[in-house]
Structures are given as C-alpha cells and as structure tokens.
C-alpha cells in the first residue's frame, strides 16, 4: 500500500524540518498519540527513535534511517500491537515561495489476512495523515495545535425536540454547508419566537468514506410550537433520552476529526457498545462568534446500550 498526503506550511523550512526529524516534537502533533490519555512514550535522547505503548493505540516504534538535514527524512516504522507489520515512512519538504510543501509518504504491506481491506485502510490512514499534517502546520506556524481531547465517559442526555435541516453532500463540502444551515435555523427560530432549549448540534446519519459522502442533520433544540409552517428543507425532529460515551474536543473545528477518529477507535476496541438505533451527534458548547477558536468546545456523543 502506497500513500502520500501533503500540506503547505507558512514557516521556515528549517522549522518544519526540525519538527519532523526529531521525535521530541512528534508528541505535539501526532494524530495517534492524541487519541489516548496516558500512552507510554519513550524517546531516545538524540530524538531519532521512539516507541509507544497504549491500551487503545497499541504499541510500536519508529526510527530515523536517513536524513539530509534540509528536505528529506526516511523512517522505519514497526507496529507490534494490535498486529505486527512494518512500513517505510518519509517526509519530503520543498520550498514553495514563502511556504513549505510538506509531503508525508508511507509504503507498507498489510498482513495477509487484511488484503481485502486495502482500499479502506488507505482511506483511513490517509485521514490520519491529514489530521497530523493539520496539527503539524499549526505547531510550526503558531507553536501549538489548537486541539485537545477530554474523555468524559458515559453521560446521560435527556430527550429533546429540534428543528433541523438534513443534508446529503460530499465530505469536502460539509463545513461550508453547516456554516450555511445553522444560521438559517437560528434566524428562523428567533424570528418566530420559538424557545431554544439547548445548544446547536449536528447528528450524523451515514458516512460513506470511500465515496466521500455524508448525510447529516444540523439542528437546534427547541420547545415545539404549534401553528408554525416550516420552510422547505426544514423539519421537526427529536432525539430520545440516551446514555452516550462522550469525548469533548477543545479547539478549532477543523480538528474535530481527532475526536471522531478516537471515538470510532474506542468503539472498535469495545470500550463501549454503541446503540445503533440512535445516530451519533456533536454538540457545540460555545459560540464561535465570541469564543477564541482555540477555546471552542464540542462534545461528541456516541449513544450506547
């Protein structure tokens, strides 16, 4: 399986190189280490080797094999748990005007019993690389990535009604669509004197990752009001009382994939048993118009049995 993902970073090439060639920096932007509290990480003094061991993220190690001290680093990656495999990893950096094009490459062979998952694994690992590159960009440009996770565990949520808009779109267009739908809902609710009873949310009905499609509802919890005619595309809905496993993301919305990837990893690892009768949802706990983006809090709810 061959994979490459890239991003442009507005920082000196030496800064970017330092962050990819020395594992002491990887803990600030690793898309995997963020996914579990208390992961054991051992970094060699020279920063050219590290290993990790966690209950959820498994264990393994990585070694710098070759580096040219300017634009290329080659690594050897070994996974020990949950299954044994190896991969060759490379970062290449190229000056593009005032920016640096950082490319993250991987080449590996899946265990023989996973051959049928090649396309899916490439997609998921590619999404991990994208998450890591976004954090690397912020670390290089700003000193830290605006993304932290708080593991709230099992939380009870009462039933609530809402006015929502259901959308079927590409994953690439999802952010733009949400930015349009939530203001429409809020404006309608306020203009019609409908009581708001909770925080805005998004409920995800279907992810078609390989097809780059998503179906979701943007909603605002309200007290249902009779005699209201909803505009085309709006609908009344409700989410029943439920218990959910909750992970709260603190930081910029474009890092929410860190929380969702973590949630689905915990589900695969049987930390909880999902209730498939209620679709998962995220709740926006503060207002982005008056909250610094590094302080935005979004609670991810996975209903459980």
C-alpha positions in Angstrom: 0.0 0.0 0.0 1.4 3.4 -1.1 0.1 6.6 0.4 1.1 10.3 0.2 -0.6 13.3 1.8 0.6 16.9 1.8 0.1 20.4 3.2 1.6 23.8 2.8 3.1 25.4 5.9 3.9 29.1 6.4 7.1 28.7 8.3 10.8 28.4 7.6 11.8 25.1 6.1 14.3 24.6 9.0 11.5 24.9 11.5 9.4 22.3 9.7 12.4 20.0 9.3 13.2 20.2 13.0 9.6 19.1 13.8 9.6 16.1 11.6 13.2 14.9 12.1 13.2 14.9 15.9 10.7 12.7 17.7 10.7 15.0 20.7 8.5 17.2 18.6 6.1 14.5 17.3 4.2 14.3 20.6 2.9 17.8 19.8 1.2 16.8 16.5 1.0 13.0 16.3 -2.5 12.1 15.1 -2.4 8.9 17.2 -0.9 10.0 20.5 -3.7 12.5 20.9 -6.2 9.6 20.9 -5.4 8.2 24.3 -4.6 9.6 27.7 -1.6 8.1 29.4 0.2 6.5 26.4 3.7 5.4 27.4 6.2 7.2 25.1 9.9 6.6 25.2 12.1 9.0 23.1 15.8 8.4 22.7 17.9 11.3 23.8 19.0 12.2 20.2 15.4 12.2 19.1 15.9 9.7 16.3 14.0 6.8 17.9 10.8 6.5 19.9 8.4 3.8 21.0 4.9 3.9 22.4 2.6 1.6 24.3 -1.1 2.2 24.9 -4.2 0.2 25.7 -6.1 1.7 22.7 -3.5 2.9 20.2 -1.4 -0.3 20.5 2.4 -0.4 20.6 5.3 0.0 18.2 8.4 2.0 17.4 9.9 4.3 14.8 13.5 5.0 13.9 15.1 7.7 11.7 17.0 5.8 9.0 18.3 8.6 6.8 18.1 12.4 6.7 19.7 15.1 4.6 19.3 17.8 7.2 17.2 20.0 4.9 14.4 18.4 3.0 14.0 14.6 3.5 13.7 12.2 6.3 13.3 8.4 6.0 12.0 6.3 8.8 11.4 2.7 9.7 8.1 2.1 11.4 7.2 -1.1 13.3 3.7 -1.9 14.7 3.7 -4.6 17.4 0.1 -4.3 18.6 -2.8 -4.8 17.6 -1.0 -6.7 14.8 2.6 -6.9 13.6 3.6 -5.1 10.5 6.3 -2.7 9.2 6.3 0.3 6.9 8.7 2.8 5.4 7.8 6.4 6.1 9.2 9.5 4.5 8.8 13.2 4.9 9.9 15.5 2.0 10.0 19.3 2.2 10.0 21.7 -0.7 10.2 25.4 -0.7 7.2 27.0 -2.5 7.7 30.7 -2.4 7.1 31.8 1.2 5.7 28.4 2.1 6.9 24.9 2.6 5.2 21.9 0.9 5.4 19.1 3.3 4.6 15.6 2.0 4.1 12.6 4.2 4.7 9.3 2.4 4.1 5.7 3.5 4.7 2.3 1.9 3.9 -0.9 3.6 2.4 -4.4 3.2 -0.8 -5.3 5.1 -0.9 -8.6 6.9 -2.1 -11.3 4.5 -5.4 -11.7 6.3 -6.2 -8.0 5.7 -5.7 -7.9 1.9 -9.4 -7.3 1.4 -9.2 -4.1 3.4 -6.5 -2.4 1.3 -8.7 0.4 -0.1 -10.4 1.1 3.2 -7.1 1.1 5.2 -5.6 3.5 2.7 -8.5 5.8 3.2 -8.4 5.7 7.0 -4.6 6.1 7.2 -4.8 8.9 4.7 -7.3 10.6 7.0 -4.9 10.1 9.9 -2.1 11.7 7.9 -4.4 14.7 7.1 -5.2 15.1 10.8 -1.5 15.0 11.7 -0.5 17.4 8.9 -3.0 20.0 10.1 -1.6 19.8 13.6 2.0 19.9 12.3 1.1 23.1 10.3 -0.2 24.8 13.5 2.7 23.7 15.6 5.2 25.1 13.1 3.3 28.3 12.5 1.9 29.0 16.0 3.8 26.9 18.4 1.0 24.5 19.3 -2.0 22.8 17.7 -5.4 24.0 18.8 -6.7 20.5 19.5 -7.1 18.7 22.8 -9.4 15.9 23.9 -11.3 15.5 27.2 -12.6 12.0 27.9 -15.9 12.5 29.7 -17.0 8.8 29.6 -20.6 7.7 29.9 -23.1 10.7 30.2 -26.9 10.7 30.3 -28.8 13.0 27.9 -32.4 13.9 28.3 -34.8 13.7 25.3 -35.2 16.8 23.2 -37.1 18.1 20.2 -35.4 20.2 17.5 -35.8 22.0 14.2 -33.3 20.6 11.7 -32.1 20.6 8.1 -30.9 17.2 6.7 -28.1 17.4 4.1 -26.5 14.9 1.8 -23.2 16.2 0.4 -19.5 15.4 -0.2 -17.3 15.4 2.9 -15.3 18.2 1.3 -18.4 20.5 1.3 -19.7 19.6 4.7 -18.1 22.5 6.6 -19.5 25.0 4.1 -22.9 23.5 4.2 -23.0 23.6 8.0 -21.9 27.2 8.1 -25.0 28.0 5.9 -27.6 25.8 7.6 -27.1 26.6 11.3 -27.5 30.4 10.8 -30.7 29.7 8.7 -32.1 27.6 11.5 -31.2 30.2 14.2 -32.7 33.1 12.2 -36.0 31.2 11.7 -36.3 30.2 15.3 -35.6 33.7 16.6 -38.0 35.3 14.0 -40.8 33.0 15.1 -40.4 33.4 18.8 -39.6 29.7 19.3 -37.9 28.9 22.6 -34.4 27.5 22.3 -33.8 24.7 24.8 -30.2 23.6 24.1 -27.0 24.0 22.2 -26.8 23.7 18.3 -25.8 20.2 17.2 -25.1 18.0 14.2 -26.3 14.4 14.0 -24.5 12.1 11.5 -26.7 9.6 9.8 -24.3 8.0 7.3 -20.7 8.2 6.4 -19.7 6.7 3.0 -16.0 7.3 3.4 -14.8 5.6 0.2 -17.4 7.6 -1.8 -16.6 10.8 0.1 -20.3 11.3 1.0 -22.0 12.2 4.3 -25.6 12.5 5.4 -26.3 14.6 8.5 -28.7 16.9 10.2 -27.9 20.3 11.6 -30.3 21.1 14.4 -31.3 23.5 17.2 -33.1 22.1 20.3 -36.4 23.9 20.8 -39.8 23.7 22.5 -42.1 22.6 19.7 -44.6 25.3 18.8 -47.9 24.6 17.1 -49.1 26.6 14.1 -45.6 27.1 12.7 -45.1 26.4 9.0 -41.6 25.3 8.4 -39.7 26.4 5.3 -38.8 23.9 2.6 -36.0 21.7 3.8 -36.7 22.2 7.5 -38.2 19.5 9.7 -39.3 18.8 13.3 -37.3 16.0 14.9 -36.4 14.6 18.2 -33.6 12.6 19.9 -34.7 10.3 22.7 -33.2 10.2 26.1 -30.0 8.2 26.0 -26.7 7.4 27.6 -23.7 8.2 25.5 -19.9 7.8 25.6 -18.7 11.4 25.3 -15.4 12.9 24.2 -15.1 16.6 24.2 -12.9 18.3 21.7 -11.3 21.7 22.7 -10.0 23.7 19.8 -10.6 24.6 16.2 -13.5 22.8 14.4 -11.2 21.6 11.6 -9.6 19.3 14.1 -12.8 17.6 15.1 -11.6 14.6 13.2 -9.3 13.9 16.1 -12.3 13.3 18.4 -14.3 11.3 15.9 -11.4 9.1 14.9 -10.8 8.5 18.6 -14.5 7.7 19.2 -14.6 5.1 16.5 -11.3 3.5 17.6 -12.8 3.2 21.1 -15.9 1.6 19.6 -13.7 -0.9 17.6 -11.8 -1.7 20.8 -15.0 -2.4 22.6 -14.6 0.3 25.2 -18.4 0.6 24.9 -21.2 -0.9 22.8 -22.8 1.5 20.5 -26.6 1.8 20.3 -27.1 1.8 16.5 -30.7 2.9 16.9 -29.6 6.4 17.7 -27.2 8.1 15.4 -24.1 9.8 16.9 -24.1 13.6 17.3 -21.8 16.5 18.2 -22.9 19.5 20.3 -21.4 22.9 20.0 -20.9 24.2 23.6 -19.9 27.7 22.9 -20.4 30.4 20.3 -17.7 30.8 17.7 -18.6 34.4 17.3 -17.4 35.4 20.8 -15.1 32.5 21.7 -11.4 32.2 20.6 -11.2 29.2 18.3 -8.6 27.5 20.5 -11.2 27.5 23.3 -14.1 26.1 21.3 -15.7 23.1 22.9 -17.5 20.4 21.0 -18.9 17.3 22.7 -19.0 14.1 20.6 -21.8 11.8 21.7 -21.9 8.1 20.8 -25.2 6.6 22.1 -24.5 3.3 24.0 -26.5 0.4 25.1 
